Amino acid sequence: MEINWFTVIAQIVNFLILVWLLKRFLYKPVLKAVDERKKKIEARLEDAAMRKAEAKKDKDLFRQKNEDFDKERTAKMNLAQEDVNSEKERLFKKVRNESNALRSKFENSFKQRKQELTDSLKRKTKDEVFAIVGKTLSDLANANLEDQVIHVFIKKIDNLTEVEKSKFIHALNDKHNPVAIKSVFDLSASSKQKLEKAIGQFAEKQLDFNYKLEAELLSGIEIETASHQMSWNIESYLDSLSRDSITM
């Protein structure tokens, strides 16, 4: 088979022309379009990346603001709760103190009223007992009762403690004043002699005695100087009995 070189060369020339034409009018525009498309895509991707970065930044900033807001809200709520608790405790304490004060005032008032009623009843009872005993002893007073009173009183003088005796001696010798002897009934000469002898043993000088009747004494006798007083009577025993009954 014989090769037609003219045809072969013509086809080669045609092919080269076609390649040039394709490169000139088709490939370069396509490459240019592809390159421009690529650049646009890269620009969009870069813009998207930038927007994504900004969005992430805004998101982080928003999250940080939320965290700061939550912290601030929590701190304010804790502070408000502390204030509420403090105020509640203050009010509870105030109410408790007022309640305790009111209860204490009521208890004191109740105790005072009870004591007043008790004292009033005891004073009334004591006065009635005194009145009855006084009238009875007044009706029964005689020489025998007088002797017993003088005997008991002299016994009391003889049994003075050292301190009481010292005070009595000092009172008798302090000034030249008469010694007042008070009694509810007239003393006999014998009774006066016994008393003056019992008292005179403590005096360093001659004593003057002044006898007085004292209607308020309840069957008893009393010695009084300028600075000292000594007495014994039925009332003292009743007072002692009354005090003992009050403390019971």
Backbone hydrogen bonds, N-H to C=O, Kabsch-Sander energy under -0.5 kcal/mol:
donor,donor_aa,acceptor,acceptor_aa,energy
5,W,3,I,-1.0
8,V,4,N,-2.1
9,I,5,W,-2.7
10,A,6,F,-2.5
11,Q,7,T,-2.6
12,I,8,V,-2.4
13,V,9,I,-2.6
14,N,10,A,-2.8
15,F,11,Q,-2.7
16,L,12,I,-2.5
17,I,13,V,-2.7
18,L,14,N,-2.5
19,V,15,F,-2.8
20,W,16,L,-2.5
21,L,17,I,-3.0
22,L,18,L,-3.1
23,K,19,V,-2.7
24,R,20,W,-2.9
25,F,21,L,-3.2
26,L,22,L,-2.0
27,Y,22,L,-3.4
28,K,23,K,-1.5
30,V,26,L,-2.1
31,L,27,Y,-3.3
32,K,28,K,-3.3
33,A,29,P,-3.2
34,V,30,V,-3.1
35,D,31,L,-3.0
36,E,32,K,-2.9
37,R,33,A,-2.8
38,K,34,V,-2.7
39,K,35,D,-2.7
40,K,36,E,-2.7
41,I,37,R,-2.6
42,E,38,K,-3.0
43,A,39,K,-3.0
44,R,40,K,-2.8
45,L,41,I,-3.1
46,E,42,E,-3.0
47,D,43,A,-2.9
48,A,44,R,-3.2
49,A,45,L,-2.8
50,M,46,E,-2.7
51,R,47,D,-3.1
52,K,48,A,-2.8
53,A,49,A,-2.6
54,E,50,M,-2.9
55,A,51,R,-3.0
56,K,52,K,-2.7
57,K,53,A,-2.6
58,D,54,E,-3.1
59,K,55,A,-2.8
60,D,56,K,-3.0
61,L,57,K,-2.7
62,F,58,D,-2.8
63,R,59,K,-2.8
64,Q,60,D,-2.6
65,K,61,L,-2.5
66,N,62,F,-2.5
67,E,63,R,-2.6
68,D,64,Q,-2.9
69,F,65,K,-2.9
70,D,66,N,-2.9
71,K,67,E,-2.7
72,E,68,D,-2.9
73,R,69,F,-3.1
74,T,70,D,-2.8
75,A,71,K,-2.8
76,K,72,E,-2.7
77,M,73,R,-2.7
78,N,74,T,-2.6
79,L,75,A,-2.6
80,A,76,K,-2.9
81,Q,77,M,-2.6
82,E,78,N,-2.6
83,D,79,L,-2.4
84,V,80,A,-2.6
85,N,81,Q,-3.0
86,S,82,E,-2.9
87,E,83,D,-2.8
88,K,84,V,-2.8
89,E,85,N,-2.7
90,R,86,S,-2.4
91,L,87,E,-2.7
92,F,88,K,-2.7
93,K,89,E,-2.7
94,K,90,R,-2.6
95,V,91,L,-2.9
96,R,92,F,-2.8
97,N,93,K,-2.9
98,E,94,K,-2.8
99,S,95,V,-2.7
100,N,96,R,-2.9
101,A,97,N,-2.9
102,L,98,E,-2.7
103,R,99,S,-2.9
104,S,100,N,-3.0
105,K,101,A,-2.8
106,F,102,L,-2.7
107,E,103,R,-3.0
108,N,104,S,-2.9
109,S,105,K,-2.7
110,F,106,F,-2.9
111,K,107,E,-3.1
112,Q,108,N,-3.0
113,R,109,S,-2.8
114,K,110,F,-2.8
115,Q,111,K,-3.0
116,E,112,Q,-2.9
117,L,113,R,-2.6
118,T,114,K,-2.7
119,D,115,Q,-3.4
120,S,116,E,-2.7
121,L,117,L,-2.5
122,K,118,T,-2.7
123,R,119,D,-3.2
124,K,120,S,-2.5
125,T,121,L,-2.6
126,K,122,K,-3.3
127,D,123,R,-3.2
128,E,124,K,-2.3
129,V,125,T,-2.7
130,F,126,K,-3.5
131,A,127,D,-2.8
132,I,128,E,-2.5
133,V,129,V,-3.5
134,G,130,F,-3.6
135,K,131,A,-2.3
136,T,132,I,-2.5
137,L,133,V,-3.4
138,S,134,G,-2.6
139,D,135,K,-2.2
140,L,136,T,-1.8
141,A,137,L,-0.9
146,E,142,N,-2.1
147,D,143,A,-2.3
148,Q,144,N,-2.0
149,V,145,L,-2.4
150,I,146,E,-2.6
151,H,147,D,-2.5
152,V,148,Q,-2.6
153,F,149,V,-2.4
154,I,150,I,-2.5
155,K,151,H,-2.0
156,K,152,V,-1.9
157,I,153,F,-2.0
158,D,154,I,-2.3
159,N,155,K,-1.4
160,L,157,I,-1.3
165,K,161,T,-3.2
166,S,162,E,-2.3
167,K,163,V,-2.0
168,F,164,E,-2.4
169,I,165,K,-2.7
170,H,166,S,-2.3
171,A,167,K,-2.2
172,L,168,F,-2.2
173,N,169,I,-1.8
174,D,170,H,-0.6
175,K,171,A,-0.6
177,N,175,K,-2.1
179,V,208,D,-4.0
180,A,178,P,-0.7
180,A,224,E,-2.5
181,I,210,N,-2.6
182,K,180,A,-0.5
182,K,222,E,-3.0
183,S,212,K,-2.0
184,V,220,G,-0.9
192,K,188,S,-2.5
193,Q,189,A,-2.1
194,K,190,S,-2.2
195,L,191,S,-2.4
196,E,192,K,-2.7
197,K,193,Q,-2.0
198,A,194,K,-2.2
199,I,195,L,-2.5
200,G,196,E,-2.6
201,Q,197,K,-1.1
202,F,199,I,-1.8
203,A,200,G,-1.4
209,F,207,L,-0.5
210,N,179,V,-3.0
211,Y,209,F,-0.5
212,K,181,I,-2.7
214,E,183,S,-2.9
215,A,213,L,-0.5
217,L,214,E,-1.1
219,S,217,L,-1.1
221,I,232,W,-3.1
222,E,182,K,-2.3
223,I,230,M,-3.8
224,E,180,A,-2.7
225,T,228,H,-3.1
230,M,223,I,-2.7
232,W,221,I,-2.7
234,I,218,L,-2.0
234,I,219,S,-0.5
235,E,218,L,-0.6
236,S,233,N,-0.6
237,Y,233,N,-0.9
238,L,234,I,-1.9
239,D,235,E,-3.2
240,S,236,S,-2.1
241,L,237,Y,-2.4
242,S,238,L,-2.7
243,R,239,D,-2.9
244,D,240,S,-2.4
245,S,241,L,-2.0
246,I,242,S,-1.8
247,T,243,R,-1.8
248,M,244,D,-0.7
